[in-house]
Amino acid sequence: VCAWRAFRQIFATNKWAGFVSDCLMLVVVGAVLGSLFGVHDEWKEEARKLALRNFTASLGIALTTCLRGLGTFGNERPAFWRERNSGVSCFSYFLGKITTDMIYITVFPGFFLFLFQAIASPRGAFVDYYTVTFMTAWAASGQGYLLSMLFSPESAKFNGLLSCLLCMMFSGVEPALKTIDKGVVGKLLPLSFARWSCEALTVLEFKAYPEVYKDYTDGIMTRTGWKIANLDNCIASLFNLGLGFRVVSFFLLKLSNRNKG
């Protein structure tokens, strides 16, 4: 019931216009990235640009879904308290909202890859690219939920943007992962969606490179600290990150209700 109400709310307000504009923006981002970082005649030149392409792709997907996630609960607190007072359980409300959000989490990666795949012709399979970008959207949207619980709606967007940029700083692209994977920063690295998404996207490409370039691609992976065999772990880490953000957000939602009344 809560999911149906949330779904109807999208089309009963102007939220659908924002949804469409986000989809179109991701199509444009995918087309631009495909044009700038497509297949190159020189394999080595293409490989050098790969990290920057994956960095930008992760940022585009994550920023769009994180900012969408901020509005799921941040702008709905009065509605939540009203529903709660009418007898709706906190869990049902939360589950209904995040279930409805799976629409854009599922659709956004597809729109991004629509022209990106056609123009860039990446060497990895479409289903693999979709899996990684979907998991990136899953993790970043959960980050948006959490931030909407911690900050007021007025400051949430700024903090959402800032959090995505901070995550990109710990992507392992620059500075390289092996230079920052130590001390306190090393402990915080697993909380960055970019740390996992950039590695996963790079691995997808390098696994499809001809064997003759294995020494060269292995050299790049060694310098960064990424590992070809780490793809499944990256995807699992993105899933766990998104799940963890959602669990913490749920308990913060319950706590905000308790403080309210």
C-alpha positions as a Markdown table, in Angstrom:
| # | Residue | x | y | z |
|---|---|---|---|---|
| 1 | Val | 0.0 | 0.0 | 0.0 |
| 2 | Cys | 2.8 | 2.4 | 0.9 |
| 3 | Ala | 4.6 | 1.5 | -2.3 |
| 4 | Trp | 1.5 | 2.2 | -4.4 |
| 5 | Arg | 1.0 | 5.6 | -2.6 |
| 6 | Ala | 4.6 | 6.5 | -3.3 |
| 7 | Phe | 4.3 | 5.4 | -6.9 |
| 8 | Arg | 1.1 | 7.5 | -7.4 |
| 9 | Gln | 2.8 | 10.5 | -5.8 |
| 10 | Ile | 5.4 | 10.6 | -8.5 |
| 11 | Phe | 2.7 | 11.2 | -11.2 |
| 12 | Ala | 0.5 | 13.3 | -9.0 |
| 13 | Thr | 3.2 | 15.9 | -8.6 |
| 14 | Asn | 5.9 | 17.4 | -10.8 |
| 15 | Lys | 8.4 | 14.7 | -9.7 |
| 16 | Trp | 8.0 | 12.9 | -13.0 |
| 17 | Ala | 9.4 | 15.9 | -14.9 |
| 18 | Gly | 12.5 | 15.7 | -12.8 |
| 19 | Phe | 12.7 | 12.0 | -13.5 |
| 20 | Val | 12.6 | 12.6 | -17.2 |
| 21 | Ser | 15.2 | 15.4 | -17.1 |
| 22 | Asp | 17.5 | 13.1 | -15.1 |
| 23 | Cys | 17.2 | 10.4 | -17.7 |
| 24 | Leu | 17.9 | 12.7 | -20.5 |
| 25 | Met | 20.9 | 14.2 | -18.7 |
| 26 | Leu | 22.3 | 10.7 | -18.3 |
| 27 | Val | 21.9 | 10.0 | -22.0 |
| 28 | Val | 23.8 | 13.1 | -22.7 |
| 29 | Val | 26.6 | 12.3 | -20.2 |
| 30 | Gly | 26.9 | 8.8 | -21.7 |
| 31 | Ala | 27.1 | 10.2 | -25.2 |
| 32 | Val | 29.8 | 12.7 | -24.2 |
| 33 | Leu | 31.9 | 10.1 | -22.4 |
| 34 | Gly | 31.5 | 7.8 | -25.3 |
| 35 | Ser | 32.8 | 10.5 | -27.7 |
| 36 | Leu | 35.7 | 11.5 | -25.5 |
| 37 | Phe | 36.8 | 8.1 | -24.3 |
| 38 | Gly | 35.8 | 5.7 | -27.0 |
| 39 | Val | 37.9 | 2.9 | -28.6 |
| 40 | His | 41.3 | 4.2 | -29.6 |
| 41 | Asp | 43.5 | 3.0 | -32.5 |
| 42 | Glu | 46.3 | 2.6 | -30.0 |
| 43 | Trp | 45.5 | 0.2 | -27.2 |
| 44 | Lys | 47.9 | 1.8 | -24.8 |
| 45 | Glu | 46.5 | 5.2 | -25.4 |
| 46 | Glu | 43.0 | 3.8 | -24.7 |
| 47 | Ala | 44.1 | 2.1 | -21.5 |
| 48 | Arg | 45.6 | 5.3 | -20.2 |
| 49 | Lys | 42.3 | 7.2 | -20.6 |
| 50 | Leu | 40.3 | 4.3 | -19.1 |
| 51 | Ala | 40.7 | 5.4 | -15.4 |
| 52 | Leu | 39.5 | 8.9 | -16.2 |
| 53 | Arg | 36.5 | 7.6 | -18.2 |
| 54 | Asn | 35.5 | 5.3 | -15.3 |
| 55 | Phe | 36.0 | 8.0 | -12.8 |
| 56 | Thr | 33.6 | 10.3 | -14.7 |
| 57 | Ala | 31.1 | 7.6 | -15.3 |
| 58 | Ser | 30.9 | 6.7 | -11.6 |
| 59 | Leu | 30.5 | 10.3 | -10.6 |
| 60 | Gly | 27.7 | 10.9 | -13.1 |
| 61 | Ile | 25.7 | 7.9 | -12.1 |
| 62 | Ala | 26.3 | 8.3 | -8.4 |
| 63 | Leu | 25.6 | 12.1 | -8.2 |
| 64 | Thr | 22.3 | 11.7 | -10.1 |
| 65 | Thr | 21.0 | 8.8 | -7.9 |
| 66 | Cys | 22.3 | 10.3 | -4.6 |
| 67 | Leu | 20.5 | 13.6 | -5.2 |
| 68 | Arg | 17.4 | 11.7 | -6.1 |
| 69 | Gly | 17.7 | 9.7 | -2.9 |
| 70 | Leu | 17.9 | 12.9 | -0.8 |
| 71 | Gly | 14.3 | 13.8 | -1.6 |
| 72 | Thr | 12.8 | 10.3 | -0.8 |
| 73 | Phe | 12.7 | 11.0 | 2.9 |
| 74 | Gly | 14.2 | 14.5 | 3.4 |
| 75 | Asn | 11.2 | 16.3 | 1.9 |
| 76 | Glu | 8.7 | 13.7 | 3.3 |
| 77 | Arg | 9.1 | 14.0 | 7.0 |
| 78 | Pro | 5.8 | 15.7 | 7.7 |
| 79 | Ala | 4.1 | 13.0 | 5.5 |
| 80 | Phe | 5.9 | 10.3 | 7.4 |
| 81 | Trp | 4.8 | 11.6 | 10.8 |
| 82 | Arg | 1.2 | 12.0 | 9.5 |
| 83 | Glu | 1.2 | 8.4 | 8.2 |
| 84 | Arg | 2.8 | 7.1 | 11.4 |
| 85 | Asn | 0.2 | 8.8 | 13.6 |
| 86 | Ser | -2.5 | 7.2 | 11.4 |
| 87 | Gly | -1.2 | 3.7 | 12.3 |
| 88 | Val | 1.1 | 3.0 | 9.4 |
| 89 | Ser | 4.2 | 1.1 | 10.6 |
| 90 | Cys | 7.6 | 2.7 | 10.1 |
| 91 | Phe | 9.0 | -0.4 | 8.3 |
| 92 | Ser | 6.0 | -0.4 | 5.8 |
| 93 | Tyr | 6.5 | 3.2 | 5.0 |
| 94 | Phe | 10.3 | 2.9 | 4.6 |
| 95 | Leu | 10.0 | -0.3 | 2.5 |
| 96 | Gly | 7.3 | 1.3 | 0.3 |
| 97 | Lys | 9.4 | 4.3 | -0.5 |
| 98 | Ile | 12.6 | 2.5 | -1.3 |
| 99 | Thr | 10.7 | -0.1 | -3.4 |
| 100 | Thr | 9.3 | 2.7 | -5.5 |
| 101 | Asp | 12.8 | 4.2 | -5.8 |
| 102 | Met | 14.0 | 1.0 | -7.4 |
| 103 | Ile | 12.4 | 2.4 | -10.6 |
| 104 | Tyr | 14.9 | 5.1 | -11.1 |
| 105 | Ile | 17.8 | 3.0 | -9.7 |
| 106 | Thr | 17.0 | 0.4 | -12.3 |
| 107 | Val | 16.4 | 2.8 | -15.2 |
| 108 | Phe | 19.1 | 5.4 | -14.8 |
| 109 | Pro | 22.0 | 3.0 | -15.6 |
| 110 | Gly | 20.2 | 1.9 | -18.8 |
| 111 | Phe | 19.8 | 5.5 | -20.0 |
| 112 | Phe | 23.5 | 6.2 | -19.3 |
| 113 | Leu | 24.6 | 3.1 | -21.2 |
| 114 | Phe | 22.2 | 3.7 | -24.1 |
| 115 | Leu | 24.5 | 6.0 | -26.1 |
| 116 | Phe | 27.6 | 5.2 | -24.2 |
| 117 | Gln | 27.7 | 1.6 | -25.4 |
| 118 | Ala | 26.8 | 2.7 | -29.0 |
| 119 | Ile | 29.5 | 5.4 | -29.3 |
| 120 | Ala | 32.3 | 4.1 | -27.0 |
| 121 | Ser | 31.9 | 0.4 | -27.9 |
| 122 | Pro | 33.5 | -0.7 | -24.6 |
| 123 | Arg | 35.2 | -4.1 | -24.7 |
| 124 | Gly | 33.2 | -5.4 | -21.7 |
| 125 | Ala | 29.8 | -6.9 | -22.1 |
| 126 | Phe | 26.7 | -4.7 | -21.7 |
| 127 | Val | 25.2 | -6.9 | -19.0 |
| 128 | Asp | 28.5 | -6.6 | -17.0 |
| 129 | Tyr | 28.5 | -2.8 | -17.4 |
| 130 | Tyr | 24.9 | -2.6 | -16.4 |
| 131 | Thr | 25.5 | -4.7 | -13.3 |
| 132 | Val | 28.3 | -2.4 | -12.1 |
| 133 | Thr | 26.5 | 0.9 | -12.8 |
| 134 | Phe | 23.3 | -0.5 | -11.3 |
| 135 | Met | 25.2 | -1.4 | -8.1 |
| 136 | Thr | 26.8 | 2.0 | -8.1 |
| 137 | Ala | 23.3 | 3.6 | -8.3 |
| 138 | Trp | 22.1 | 1.3 | -5.5 |
| 139 | Ala | 25.0 | 2.3 | -3.2 |
| 140 | Ala | 24.8 | 6.0 | -4.0 |
| 141 | Ser | 21.0 | 6.2 | -3.5 |
| 142 | Gly | 21.5 | 4.6 | -0.1 |
| 143 | Gln | 24.0 | 7.3 | 0.7 |
| 144 | Gly | 21.4 | 9.9 | -0.3 |
| 145 | Tyr | 18.9 | 8.3 | 2.1 |
| 146 | Leu | 21.4 | 8.4 | 5.0 |
| 147 | Leu | 22.3 | 12.1 | 4.3 |
| 148 | Ser | 18.7 | 13.1 | 4.2 |
| 149 | Met | 18.3 | 11.7 | 7.7 |
| 150 | Leu | 21.3 | 13.5 | 9.0 |
| 151 | Phe | 20.8 | 17.0 | 7.5 |
| 152 | Ser | 17.9 | 19.3 | 6.9 |
| 153 | Pro | 16.4 | 19.5 | 3.4 |
| 154 | Glu | 17.9 | 22.9 | 3.0 |
| 155 | Ser | 21.5 | 21.7 | 3.4 |
| 156 | Ala | 21.1 | 18.1 | 2.2 |
| 157 | Lys | 21.8 | 18.8 | -1.5 |
| 158 | Phe | 25.0 | 20.6 | -0.7 |
| 159 | Asn | 26.1 | 17.8 | 1.6 |
| 160 | Gly | 25.0 | 15.2 | -1.0 |
| 161 | Leu | 27.2 | 16.8 | -3.6 |
| 162 | Leu | 30.1 | 17.2 | -1.2 |
| 163 | Ser | 29.8 | 13.5 | -0.1 |
| 164 | Cys | 30.0 | 12.3 | -3.7 |
| 165 | Leu | 33.0 | 14.4 | -4.4 |
| 166 | Leu | 34.7 | 13.1 | -1.3 |
| 167 | Cys | 34.0 | 9.6 | -2.3 |
| 168 | Met | 35.5 | 10.3 | -5.7 |
| 169 | Met | 38.7 | 11.5 | -4.0 |
| 170 | Phe | 39.0 | 8.0 | -2.5 |
| 171 | Ser | 38.3 | 6.2 | -5.8 |
| 172 | Gly | 41.8 | 4.9 | -6.1 |
| 173 | Val | 42.3 | 6.6 | -9.5 |
| 174 | Glu | 44.3 | 9.6 | -8.2 |
| 175 | Pro | 45.9 | 9.3 | -5.8 |
| 176 | Ala | 46.4 | 5.6 | -6.5 |
| 177 | Leu | 44.6 | 3.1 | -4.2 |
| 178 | Lys | 47.8 | 1.5 | -2.8 |
| 179 | Thr | 49.1 | 4.9 | -1.7 |
| 180 | Ile | 46.0 | 5.7 | 0.5 |
| 181 | Asp | 45.0 | 2.2 | 1.6 |
| 182 | Lys | 46.6 | 2.6 | 5.0 |
| 183 | Gly | 45.9 | 4.2 | 8.4 |
| 184 | Val | 42.6 | 5.9 | 9.1 |
| 185 | Val | 41.9 | 6.6 | 5.4 |
| 186 | Gly | 42.4 | 2.9 | 4.6 |
| 187 | Lys | 39.7 | 2.1 | 7.2 |
| 188 | Leu | 37.3 | 4.6 | 5.6 |
| 189 | Leu | 37.9 | 3.5 | 2.0 |
| 190 | Pro | 35.3 | 0.7 | 1.9 |
| 191 | Leu | 32.6 | 3.3 | 2.6 |
| 192 | Ser | 33.4 | 5.0 | -0.8 |
| 193 | Phe | 31.2 | 3.7 | -3.6 |
| 194 | Ala | 33.8 | 5.1 | -6.1 |
| 195 | Arg | 36.6 | 2.9 | -4.6 |
| 196 | Trp | 34.6 | -0.2 | -5.8 |
| 197 | Ser | 32.9 | 1.1 | -9.0 |
| 198 | Cys | 36.1 | 2.5 | -10.6 |
| 199 | Glu | 38.0 | -0.7 | -10.0 |
| 200 | Ala | 35.1 | -2.8 | -11.3 |
| 201 | Leu | 34.7 | -0.8 | -14.5 |
| 202 | Thr | 38.4 | -0.9 | -15.2 |
| 203 | Val | 38.6 | -4.6 | -14.6 |
| 204 | Leu | 35.7 | -5.2 | -17.0 |
| 205 | Glu | 37.7 | -3.5 | -19.8 |
| 206 | Phe | 41.1 | -5.0 | -19.0 |
| 207 | Lys | 39.7 | -8.6 | -18.9 |
| 208 | Ala | 38.6 | -8.1 | -22.5 |
| 209 | Tyr | 42.0 | -6.8 | -23.7 |
| 210 | Pro | 44.0 | -9.2 | -26.0 |
| 211 | Glu | 46.5 | -11.4 | -24.2 |
| 212 | Val | 49.4 | -9.6 | -25.9 |
| 213 | Tyr | 48.7 | -6.5 | -23.7 |
| 214 | Lys | 48.5 | -8.4 | -20.5 |
| 215 | Asp | 51.9 | -7.2 | -19.2 |
| 216 | Tyr | 50.9 | -3.6 | -19.9 |
| 217 | Thr | 47.4 | -3.8 | -18.2 |
| 218 | Asp | 48.9 | -5.7 | -15.3 |
| 219 | Gly | 51.4 | -3.0 | -14.9 |
| 220 | Ile | 48.6 | -0.4 | -14.6 |
| 221 | Met | 46.7 | -2.5 | -12.1 |
| 222 | Thr | 49.9 | -3.0 | -10.0 |
| 223 | Arg | 50.6 | 0.8 | -9.9 |
| 224 | Thr | 47.0 | 1.6 | -8.8 |
| 225 | Gly | 46.7 | -1.3 | -6.4 |
| 226 | Trp | 43.6 | -2.8 | -8.1 |
| 227 | Lys | 43.3 | -6.5 | -8.9 |
| 228 | Ile | 41.8 | -8.2 | -12.0 |
| 229 | Ala | 40.4 | -11.0 | -9.8 |
| 230 | Asn | 38.6 | -8.5 | -7.5 |
| 231 | Leu | 35.5 | -7.9 | -9.8 |
| 232 | Asp | 33.1 | -10.0 | -7.8 |
| 233 | Asn | 34.3 | -8.5 | -4.5 |
| 234 | Cys | 33.7 | -5.0 | -5.9 |
| 235 | Ile | 30.1 | -5.8 | -6.9 |
| 236 | Ala | 29.4 | -7.4 | -3.6 |
| 237 | Ser | 30.9 | -4.5 | -1.7 |
| 238 | Leu | 28.7 | -2.0 | -3.6 |
| 239 | Phe | 25.6 | -4.1 | -2.7 |
| 240 | Asn | 26.6 | -4.3 | 0.9 |
| 241 | Leu | 27.3 | -0.6 | 1.0 |
| 242 | Gly | 23.8 | 0.2 | -0.3 |
| 243 | Leu | 22.2 | -2.3 | 2.0 |
| 244 | Gly | 24.1 | -0.9 | 5.0 |
| 245 | Phe | 23.1 | 2.7 | 4.2 |
| 246 | Arg | 19.5 | 1.6 | 4.0 |
| 247 | Val | 19.5 | -0.2 | 7.4 |
| 248 | Val | 21.1 | 2.7 | 9.2 |
| 249 | Ser | 18.6 | 5.1 | 7.4 |
| 250 | Phe | 15.7 | 3.0 | 8.6 |
| 251 | Phe | 16.8 | 3.2 | 12.3 |
| 252 | Leu | 17.4 | 6.9 | 12.0 |
| 253 | Leu | 13.9 | 7.3 | 10.5 |
| 254 | Lys | 12.5 | 5.5 | 13.6 |
| 255 | Leu | 14.6 | 7.7 | 15.9 |
| 256 | Ser | 13.4 | 10.9 | 14.2 |
| 257 | Asn | 9.8 | 9.8 | 14.8 |
| 258 | Arg | 10.5 | 9.0 | 18.4 |
| 259 | Asn | 12.1 | 12.4 | 19.0 |
| 260 | Lys | 9.2 | 14.0 | 17.2 |
| 261 | Gly | 6.6 | 12.6 | 19.4 |
